[in-house]
């Protein structure tokens, strides 16, 4: 079988059952493994599960261990990439940047390893996990202890701390600084400083609202309010919002002159937030002097909104770009592209994709139906 990373070959079912029975026959070992609150699986040399402790079964919502025997970890967790190749978990190109697969491969080489990994499930849940792979031999047989800890809540807390204690605090500091200048300025300078204070205040509110939207969206508590809107007017609103944004300093934003003006029935607030994140990410990826271009055009599936910037994303970045905690901007960042996909696909009934090449730069595209009310 074809693979883009880890070996695809699997043990026969008869081997899996024999290995399972062997582990279950080690009653002292299984009692010990079941006594730990850690999520734990025993893997064979083909990365297949031959034992899962009670904590892992509970985490997966499985009552009978035989339901996951022979599966690989990504298949048991329902990773969105686990069914893309005939070889299953570990064999796609995306698996080459998966911390779980990399830890397991190190373990199979006889090395203990610990990694963090981000998994999106087929239900759309975003998991942040920390995994440990430890090789061990018993009665001449080789197995791998695979520990999992769900650190999703920890990641969310750290991300919120980063946003509120860094990003929002910086913006609030800017508001305070210009307010003080306004207080000490001459009357003819009032409009200049007052306008800056208004812009910074709007950015501050947007940062806070963004977190409210993400939290509500992940909890399935976000309400959609469709109305008939104008596609070109939506682009203009996003353009004016970001043309003087701090992230646009030294860069240009433009609307493609061939952009289509047509009605669309959608939720304006959600769409503005999606397009705003697309533009903000494009500006952050651009160099001084670069131009970010917004465009809207007809598509066979509805209407396509596109944002282009001249930069190129390396392949390892492309493979992780829509994962919740992944960011090219450093540790404890990474909600922009994740929120684009979450809001567009779960709430606006569309789909999101991108293209990136050194010659043509990067284009993020969201395709939406012309009338969201026609979708269940």
HELIX and SHEET records of a PDB file:
HELIX    1   1 UNK A   13  UNK A   24  1                                  12    
HELIX    2   2 UNK A   27  UNK A   35  1                                   9    
HELIX    3   3 UNK A   54  UNK A   60  1                                   7    
HELIX    4   4 UNK A   65  UNK A   67  5                                   3    
HELIX    5   5 UNK A   73  UNK A   77  1                                   5    
HELIX    6   6 UNK A   94  UNK A   97  5                                   4    
HELIX    7   7 UNK A   99  UNK A  108  1                                  10    
HELIX    8   8 UNK A  152  UNK A  162  1                                  11    
HELIX    9   9 UNK A  163  UNK A  168  3                                   6    
HELIX   10  10 UNK A  169  UNK A  184  1                                  16    
HELIX   11  11 UNK A  187  UNK A  189  5                                   3    
HELIX   12  12 UNK A  190  UNK A  218  1                                  29    
HELIX   13  13 UNK A  231  UNK A  242  1                                  12    
HELIX   14  14 UNK A  246  UNK A  248  5                                   3    
HELIX   15  15 UNK A  268  UNK A  285  1                                  18    
HELIX   16  16 UNK A  315  UNK A  318  1                                   4    
HELIX   17  17 UNK A  336  UNK A  341  1                                   6    
HELIX   18  18 UNK A  342  UNK A  347  3                                   6    
HELIX   19  19 UNK A  372  UNK A  374  5                                   3    
SHEET    1   A 5 UNK A  49  UNK A  52  0                                        
SHEET    2   A 5 UNK A  39  UNK A  43 -1                                        
SHEET    3   A 5 UNK A 141  UNK A 150 -1                                        
SHEET    4   A 5 UNK A 126  UNK A 138 -1                                        
SHEET    5   A 5 UNK A 113  UNK A 120 -1                                        
SHEET    1   B 2 UNK A 227  UNK A 230  0                                        
SHEET    2   B 2 UNK A 263  UNK A 266 -1                                        
SHEET    1   C 5 UNK A 252  UNK A 255  0                                        
SHEET    2   C 5 UNK A 291  UNK A 299  1                                        
SHEET    3   C 5 UNK A 302  UNK A 309 -1                                        
SHEET    4   C 5 UNK A 361  UNK A 368 -1                                        
SHEET    5   C 5 UNK A 351  UNK A 357 -1                                        
END                                                                             
